[in-house]
């Protein structure tokens, strides 16, 4: 076991990762450490362990950034393959997930809220039950018997419209059962309005509950205060207890939005794991409605170091046989294990849509009220011309500099909402994190291969 302080090891690793993750060849990436060498072939996200006798030749190709030399080696070792992903945009699939903005209003005044403190740039409003049921019928109408759909409740603060959230859940569960469809539920909440009755309801319906907390009380309260200025952490922590104690069918996760003011991620992670969350994940603030607290290059470099420290703690826990619910790491390892490769970062505008309180469809929950992601309405359905154009223009092959990046099919080009509003300022961070997790995947495959066969969620 390496007894060197975790912070020191993470800092050293972050410096090495920053150098090694830079784009050299668009069609492959090289990862090497004391545990051996790996070759990631971008086409198909194929990951190979490279025996030492062959490593020198591949290493030289990457050091000289020689695409012809790489092509020659791939031919010599029979590693070529037909393209897994071409330039053809995704054909519009049936909808399989909806996010309902049941309350376009919020009791918090978060400094960075993409939804303009919950109201999406307009007047506060609540979704009527009629619109919510219409959404359910529209979603289930596209599901085949035996299929799965996801129904998410968001806002604003969705519990500000608790009655419609609950009645819609019951309605969807009944209609899905009649059709032989597996309907799964989720809710993203600020946690300030939670009650014991909510805990019972979410447990009964197997909800995935995501709570937004941004660190220790002093950090969280700076970023996520009530509109009157009072901090919200203490109230959230108290109201969370019934949910955290009752997790069986329900799973309660914590999502931390990372800003320049809460970069001590290892300490935050340990604190929230100790509170009993099923999982804890971090996401950098790349776009804020007011432009404040966004992460710049220096802050993203600091975040990468902190994320690597969290990853190292995860690796150590897994080797010791302990569960360590660091969501970013678990998700990355799952993706690498199954060889994920995709031309889009998510299902936004394809099989996933946001629904506004008035029944307007958008590419995802973040585009509610934003013309850039408008996709029709429940009455008329998806505006197919808009959707076709969206899927064509957002394809990773149409994005720059994505089309020449080794990480393009693992990243998919980045969150559409953030990229359209701000561009791609986080590419070095994303590549660095992927490079680190590729190495971790190899280390854990060697040390605890059984981990990949077990449940991690």
C-alpha positions as CSV (number, residue, x, y, z in Angstrom):
1,X,0.0,0.0,0.0
2,X,1.4,3.4,-0.9
3,X,1.6,5.4,2.3
4,X,2.6,8.7,0.6
5,X,-0.1,11.3,1.4
6,X,-3.0,11.2,-1.0
7,X,-2.8,14.9,-1.9
8,X,0.9,14.5,-2.9
9,X,0.2,11.5,-5.1
10,X,-2.8,13.2,-6.7
11,X,-0.8,16.3,-7.5
12,X,1.9,14.2,-9.1
13,X,-0.6,12.2,-11.0
14,X,-2.5,15.3,-12.2
15,X,0.7,16.8,-13.6
16,X,1.5,13.6,-15.5
17,X,-2.1,13.3,-16.7
18,X,-2.1,16.9,-18.0
19,X,0.9,16.1,-20.2
20,X,-0.2,12.6,-21.3
21,X,-3.8,13.4,-22.1
22,X,-3.1,16.1,-24.8
23,X,-4.3,15.2,-28.3
24,X,-1.5,13.6,-30.4
25,X,-3.3,11.3,-32.8
26,X,-7.0,11.6,-33.6
27,X,-7.5,7.8,-34.0
28,X,-5.8,6.4,-30.9
29,X,-4.6,7.3,-27.4
30,X,-1.7,5.9,-25.4
31,X,-1.8,5.2,-21.6
32,X,1.2,4.0,-19.7
33,X,2.3,3.5,-16.1
34,X,4.0,1.1,-13.7
35,X,1.1,-1.3,-14.3
36,X,1.8,-1.6,-18.1
37,X,0.6,0.1,-21.3
38,X,-2.7,0.4,-23.0
39,X,-3.8,1.4,-26.5
40,X,-7.2,3.0,-26.9
41,X,-8.4,2.8,-30.5
42,X,-11.0,5.6,-30.9
43,X,-13.0,3.7,-33.5
44,X,-15.2,1.5,-31.3
45,X,-13.5,2.6,-28.1
46,X,-11.4,-0.6,-28.2
47,X,-9.0,-0.9,-25.4
48,X,-5.9,-3.2,-25.6
49,X,-3.2,-4.1,-23.2
50,X,0.1,-3.8,-25.0
51,X,2.8,-6.4,-24.2
52,X,6.1,-4.9,-23.3
53,X,7.9,-6.1,-26.5
54,X,5.4,-4.1,-28.6
55,X,5.2,-1.1,-26.4
56,X,8.3,0.6,-27.7
57,X,7.0,0.8,-31.3
58,X,3.7,2.3,-30.3
59,X,5.3,4.7,-27.8
60,X,7.5,6.0,-30.5
61,X,4.6,6.6,-32.8
62,X,2.8,8.7,-30.2
63,X,5.8,10.6,-29.2
64,X,6.4,11.7,-32.8
65,X,2.6,12.1,-33.5
66,X,3.0,9.9,-36.6
67,X,-0.4,8.9,-38.1
68,X,1.1,6.9,-40.9
69,X,3.3,5.0,-38.4
70,X,0.2,4.3,-36.3
71,X,-1.7,3.0,-39.4
72,X,1.2,0.8,-40.3
73,X,1.3,-0.7,-36.8
74,X,-2.5,-1.3,-36.8
75,X,-2.2,-3.1,-40.1
76,X,0.8,-5.2,-38.9
77,X,-1.2,-6.3,-35.8
78,X,-4.6,-6.7,-37.5
79,X,-6.2,-4.0,-35.4
80,X,-8.0,-2.2,-38.2
81,X,-11.8,-2.2,-38.3
82,X,-14.6,-0.7,-40.3
83,X,-15.9,2.6,-38.8
84,X,-18.3,2.0,-35.9
85,X,-19.7,5.5,-36.3
86,X,-20.2,7.3,-39.6
87,X,-21.4,10.8,-40.5
88,X,-25.0,9.8,-40.7
89,X,-27.1,11.6,-38.0
90,X,-29.1,9.4,-35.6
91,X,-32.5,8.6,-37.0
92,X,-35.1,10.0,-34.5
93,X,-35.9,7.2,-32.0
94,X,-39.1,6.9,-30.0
95,X,-39.1,8.9,-26.8
96,X,-38.0,6.8,-23.8
97,X,-37.5,9.5,-21.1
98,X,-39.2,12.8,-20.2
99,X,-38.4,15.4,-17.6
100,X,-41.4,17.3,-16.4
101,X,-40.8,20.9,-15.1
102,X,-43.7,20.5,-12.7
103,X,-42.8,23.7,-10.9
104,X,-41.1,26.5,-12.7
105,X,-40.4,28.3,-9.5
106,X,-38.0,27.8,-6.5
107,X,-37.6,28.9,-2.9
108,X,-33.8,29.2,-3.3
109,X,-31.8,31.9,-4.9
110,X,-28.8,29.9,-6.1
111,X,-26.2,32.2,-7.6
112,X,-25.5,30.0,-10.6
113,X,-28.9,28.6,-11.5
114,X,-29.2,27.8,-15.3
115,X,-33.0,28.2,-14.9
116,X,-32.9,31.8,-13.7
117,X,-33.6,30.8,-10.0
118,X,-36.1,28.3,-11.1
119,X,-38.4,30.4,-13.3
120,X,-36.6,29.9,-16.7
121,X,-36.6,33.6,-17.5
122,X,-40.4,34.0,-17.2
123,X,-43.1,34.2,-14.5
124,X,-43.3,31.5,-11.8
125,X,-45.7,28.8,-12.9
126,X,-46.8,25.2,-12.0
127,X,-47.7,22.4,-14.3
128,X,-51.4,21.4,-14.3
129,X,-52.3,17.8,-13.8
130,X,-53.8,17.8,-17.3
131,X,-50.5,18.6,-18.9
132,X,-48.6,16.1,-16.7
133,X,-51.0,13.3,-17.6
134,X,-50.8,14.3,-21.3
135,X,-47.0,13.9,-21.0
136,X,-47.3,10.5,-19.5
137,X,-49.7,9.3,-22.2
138,X,-47.4,10.7,-24.9
139,X,-44.4,8.9,-23.4
140,X,-46.1,5.5,-22.9
141,X,-47.7,5.7,-26.3
142,X,-44.3,5.3,-27.8
143,X,-43.2,2.4,-25.6
144,X,-43.5,-1.2,-26.7
145,X,-44.8,-3.9,-24.3
146,X,-41.8,-5.0,-22.2
147,X,-40.0,-1.8,-22.8
148,X,-38.7,0.7,-20.2
149,X,-39.3,4.4,-19.9
150,X,-38.1,7.0,-17.4
151,X,-40.2,9.9,-16.0
152,X,-38.3,12.6,-14.1
153,X,-39.6,15.5,-12.1
154,X,-37.6,18.7,-12.0
155,X,-38.0,22.4,-11.7
156,X,-37.3,24.9,-10.3
157,X,-38.2,22.9,-7.2
158,X,-40.6,20.1,-8.1
159,X,-41.8,19.6,-4.5
160,X,-43.4,23.1,-4.7
161,X,-46.0,21.2,-6.8
162,X,-46.1,18.0,-4.7
163,X,-49.7,17.2,-5.5
164,X,-49.2,17.0,-9.2
165,X,-45.9,15.1,-8.8
166,X,-47.6,12.4,-6.7
167,X,-50.8,12.1,-8.7
168,X,-48.8,11.9,-11.9
169,X,-46.5,9.2,-10.5
170,X,-49.6,7.1,-9.5
171,X,-51.2,7.7,-12.9
172,X,-48.0,6.7,-14.8
173,X,-47.5,3.6,-12.7
174,X,-51.0,2.4,-13.3
175,X,-50.9,3.1,-17.1
176,X,-47.5,1.6,-17.5
177,X,-48.6,-1.6,-15.7
178,X,-51.6,-1.9,-18.0
179,X,-49.3,-1.7,-21.0
180,X,-46.7,-4.0,-19.7
181,X,-44.1,-1.2,-19.6
182,X,-41.5,-0.7,-16.8
183,X,-41.8,3.0,-15.8
184,X,-39.0,4.3,-13.5
185,X,-39.2,7.5,-11.6
186,X,-36.7,10.1,-10.5
187,X,-36.7,13.6,-8.9
188,X,-34.1,16.3,-8.6
189,X,-34.7,18.4,-5.5
190,X,-33.0,21.1,-3.4
191,X,-34.1,19.2,-0.4
192,X,-35.6,22.1,1.6
193,X,-39.2,20.9,1.3
194,X,-38.8,17.2,1.9
195,X,-41.0,15.5,4.5
196,X,-41.3,12.0,6.0
197,X,-44.3,11.4,3.8
198,X,-42.2,12.2,0.8
199,X,-39.7,9.5,2.0
200,X,-42.5,7.0,2.2
201,X,-43.9,7.9,-1.3
202,X,-40.5,7.8,-3.0
203,X,-39.7,4.5,-1.4
204,X,-43.0,3.0,-2.4
205,X,-42.4,4.0,-6.0
206,X,-38.7,3.2,-6.2
207,X,-37.6,6.8,-6.9
208,X,-34.0,7.8,-7.8
209,X,-33.8,11.0,-5.7
210,X,-31.0,13.5,-6.5
211,X,-30.4,16.2,-3.9
212,X,-28.2,19.2,-4.7
213,X,-25.7,19.9,-2.0
214,X,-22.5,21.9,-2.7
215,X,-20.2,21.1,0.2
216,X,-19.9,21.9,3.9
217,X,-22.4,24.3,5.4
218,X,-20.3,27.4,4.8
219,X,-19.6,26.4,1.1
220,X,-23.2,25.3,0.4
221,X,-24.8,28.4,2.0
222,X,-22.7,30.7,-0.1
223,X,-23.9,29.2,-3.3
224,X,-27.4,27.9,-2.4
225,X,-29.1,30.2,0.0
226,X,-32.8,31.0,0.3
227,X,-34.0,34.0,-1.6
228,X,-34.0,36.0,1.6
229,X,-30.3,35.2,2.0
230,X,-30.5,32.6,4.8
231,X,-28.4,29.5,4.4
232,X,-30.2,26.3,3.5
233,X,-27.7,23.5,4.4
234,X,-29.0,22.9,8.0
235,X,-32.6,22.6,6.9
236,X,-31.8,20.2,4.0
237,X,-29.6,18.0,6.2
238,X,-32.5,17.7,8.7
239,X,-35.2,17.0,6.1
240,X,-33.0,14.4,4.4
241,X,-32.8,12.1,7.3
242,X,-36.0,10.1,6.7
243,X,-34.9,9.5,3.1
244,X,-31.4,8.4,3.9
245,X,-32.7,6.0,6.6
246,X,-35.3,4.4,4.3
247,X,-33.3,3.6,1.2
248,X,-34.3,0.2,-0.1
249,X,-36.2,0.6,-3.4
250,X,-35.4,4.3,-3.3
251,X,-31.9,5.5,-3.9
252,X,-30.8,8.9,-2.7
253,X,-27.8,10.5,-4.5
254,X,-26.0,13.8,-4.0
255,X,-25.0,16.1,-6.9
256,X,-22.4,18.7,-6.2
257,X,-22.0,21.6,-8.6
258,X,-18.3,22.5,-8.5
259,X,-17.4,26.2,-8.5
260,X,-14.2,28.1,-7.6
261,X,-15.6,28.2,-4.0
262,X,-15.9,24.5,-3.2
263,X,-12.9,22.7,-4.7
264,X,-12.0,20.6,-1.7
265,X,-13.7,17.6,-3.3
266,X,-12.1,14.7,-1.3
267,X,-13.3,16.2,1.9
268,X,-16.8,16.9,0.5
269,X,-17.0,13.4,-0.9
270,X,-16.0,11.8,2.5
271,X,-18.6,14.0,4.3
272,X,-21.5,13.1,2.0
273,X,-20.6,9.4,1.9
274,X,-20.7,9.4,5.7
275,X,-24.1,11.0,5.6
276,X,-25.4,7.9,3.9
277,X,-26.0,8.9,0.3
278,X,-26.3,6.0,-2.2
279,X,-23.9,7.9,-4.5
280,X,-22.1,11.2,-4.7
281,X,-21.1,13.0,-7.9
282,X,-19.4,16.2,-9.0
283,X,-20.1,18.4,-12.0
284,X,-18.2,21.6,-12.9
285,X,-20.2,24.8,-13.4
286,X,-19.4,25.7,-17.0
287,X,-22.3,28.0,-17.7
288,X,-24.2,30.2,-15.2
289,X,-27.1,32.4,-16.1
290,X,-25.4,35.4,-14.5
291,X,-21.9,34.4,-15.6
292,X,-20.8,34.2,-11.9
293,X,-18.9,31.3,-10.3
294,X,-18.1,29.6,-13.6
295,X,-15.0,27.5,-13.8
296,X,-12.0,28.8,-15.7
297,X,-9.0,26.9,-16.9
298,X,-7.1,27.3,-13.6
299,X,-10.0,26.1,-11.6
300,X,-10.7,23.2,-13.9
301,X,-7.0,22.1,-13.5
302,X,-7.4,22.3,-9.7
303,X,-10.7,20.3,-10.0
304,X,-8.9,17.6,-12.1
305,X,-6.3,17.2,-9.3
306,X,-9.1,16.9,-6.7
307,X,-11.0,14.4,-8.8
308,X,-7.9,12.3,-9.2
309,X,-7.5,12.4,-5.4
310,X,-11.1,11.1,-5.1
311,X,-10.4,8.5,-7.7
312,X,-7.4,7.2,-5.8
313,X,-9.4,6.9,-2.6
314,X,-12.0,5.0,-4.7
315,X,-9.3,2.6,-6.0
316,X,-7.9,2.0,-2.6
317,X,-11.4,1.3,-1.2
318,X,-12.2,-1.2,-4.0
319,X,-8.9,-3.0,-3.5
320,X,-9.7,-3.3,0.2
321,X,-13.2,-4.6,-0.5
322,X,-15.1,-1.5,0.7
323,X,-18.0,0.2,-1.1
324,X,-17.1,3.8,-2.1
325,X,-20.0,5.4,-3.9
326,X,-18.1,8.0,-6.0
327,X,-20.5,8.3,-8.9
328,X,-18.1,9.8,-11.5
329,X,-15.7,6.9,-11.1
330,X,-18.3,4.2,-11.1
331,X,-19.9,5.6,-14.2
332,X,-16.6,6.0,-16.0
333,X,-15.4,2.5,-15.3
334,X,-18.8,1.0,-16.4
335,X,-18.5,3.0,-19.7
336,X,-15.0,1.8,-20.3
337,X,-15.8,-1.8,-19.5
338,X,-18.6,-2.0,-22.0
339,X,-16.7,0.0,-24.6
340,X,-19.1,2.9,-24.9
341,X,-18.8,4.9,-28.1
342,X,-21.3,7.5,-29.2
343,X,-21.7,10.5,-31.5
344,X,-23.7,12.5,-29.0
345,X,-23.0,13.2,-25.3
346,X,-26.6,12.2,-24.2
347,X,-30.1,11.5,-25.5
348,X,-31.1,15.1,-25.5
349,X,-33.4,15.8,-28.5
350,X,-33.3,12.2,-29.5
351,X,-35.1,9.9,-27.0
352,X,-35.1,12.3,-24.2
353,X,-37.1,15.6,-23.9
354,X,-37.9,18.2,-21.3
355,X,-41.5,19.3,-20.9
356,X,-42.4,22.9,-19.7
357,X,-45.2,23.6,-17.3
358,X,-47.3,24.6,-20.4
359,X,-46.5,21.5,-22.4
360,X,-43.7,22.7,-24.6
361,X,-41.1,20.2,-25.6
362,X,-37.4,21.0,-25.4
363,X,-34.2,19.1,-26.2
364,X,-33.7,18.5,-22.4
365,X,-34.6,19.9,-19.0
366,X,-32.0,22.6,-19.4
367,X,-33.5,24.0,-22.6
368,X,-37.0,24.6,-21.1
369,X,-37.9,28.1,-22.2
370,X,-34.9,28.4,-24.5
371,X,-35.6,28.7,-28.2
372,X,-32.2,27.1,-29.0
373,X,-33.6,23.7,-27.9
374,X,-37.3,24.1,-28.7
375,X,-38.7,20.8,-30.0
376,X,-42.4,21.2,-30.5
377,X,-45.2,20.6,-28.0
378,X,-47.3,17.8,-26.5
379,X,-50.3,18.6,-28.7
380,X,-48.5,18.4,-32.0
381,X,-45.6,16.2,-31.0
382,X,-41.9,16.6,-31.8
383,X,-41.2,19.1,-34.5
384,X,-39.4,16.7,-36.8
385,X,-37.6,19.3,-39.0
386,X,-36.1,20.8,-35.9
387,X,-35.1,17.4,-34.5
388,X,-33.5,16.3,-37.7
389,X,-31.5,19.5,-37.9
390,X,-30.5,19.2,-34.2
391,X,-29.3,15.6,-34.6
392,X,-27.4,16.6,-37.7
393,X,-25.8,19.7,-36.3
394,X,-25.0,18.2,-32.9
395,X,-23.3,15.1,-34.2
396,X,-19.7,14.9,-32.9
397,X,-18.3,14.8,-36.4
398,X,-19.8,18.2,-37.0
399,X,-18.2,19.7,-33.9
400,X,-14.8,21.5,-33.6
401,X,-12.3,20.6,-32.3
402,X,-14.1,17.3,-31.4
403,X,-13.6,15.7,-34.8
404,X,-9.9,15.5,-34.3
405,X,-9.9,14.6,-30.6
406,X,-9.1,11.1,-29.3
407,X,-11.8,11.4,-26.7
408,X,-14.7,12.2,-29.1
409,X,-16.6,9.0,-28.8
410,X,-16.3,8.8,-25.0
411,X,-17.2,12.5,-24.5
412,X,-19.7,12.9,-27.4
413,X,-18.8,16.6,-27.7
414,X,-20.0,17.9,-24.3
415,X,-23.3,19.1,-22.9
416,X,-25.2,20.8,-25.6
417,X,-26.6,23.5,-23.4
418,X,-23.2,24.4,-22.0
419,X,-21.5,24.3,-25.4
420,X,-24.1,26.4,-27.2
421,X,-23.9,29.0,-24.5
422,X,-20.2,29.1,-23.7
423,X,-18.2,26.9,-26.1
424,X,-15.8,24.1,-25.1
425,X,-13.6,25.4,-22.3
426,X,-13.4,22.1,-20.4
427,X,-11.8,19.9,-23.0
428,X,-8.5,19.6,-21.1
429,X,-10.3,18.6,-18.0
430,X,-12.5,16.0,-19.7
431,X,-9.5,14.4,-21.5
432,X,-7.5,14.4,-18.3
433,X,-10.3,12.7,-16.3
434,X,-10.7,10.1,-19.1
435,X,-7.0,9.5,-19.2
436,X,-6.9,8.9,-15.5
437,X,-9.9,6.6,-15.5
438,X,-8.4,4.5,-18.4
439,X,-5.4,3.9,-16.2
440,X,-7.6,3.1,-13.2
441,X,-9.6,0.7,-15.3
442,X,-6.4,-1.3,-16.0
443,X,-5.2,-1.2,-12.4
444,X,-8.5,-2.4,-11.0
445,X,-8.9,-5.1,-13.7
446,X,-5.6,-6.5,-12.6
447,X,-6.1,-6.1,-8.8
448,X,-9.8,-6.9,-8.4
449,X,-11.3,-8.2,-11.6
450,X,-14.3,-9.5,-9.7
451,X,-15.4,-5.9,-9.1
452,X,-16.6,-5.6,-12.7
453,X,-18.9,-8.6,-12.3
454,X,-20.7,-7.2,-9.2
455,X,-23.3,-4.5,-8.6
456,X,-22.0,-1.0,-8.3
457,X,-25.0,1.2,-8.5
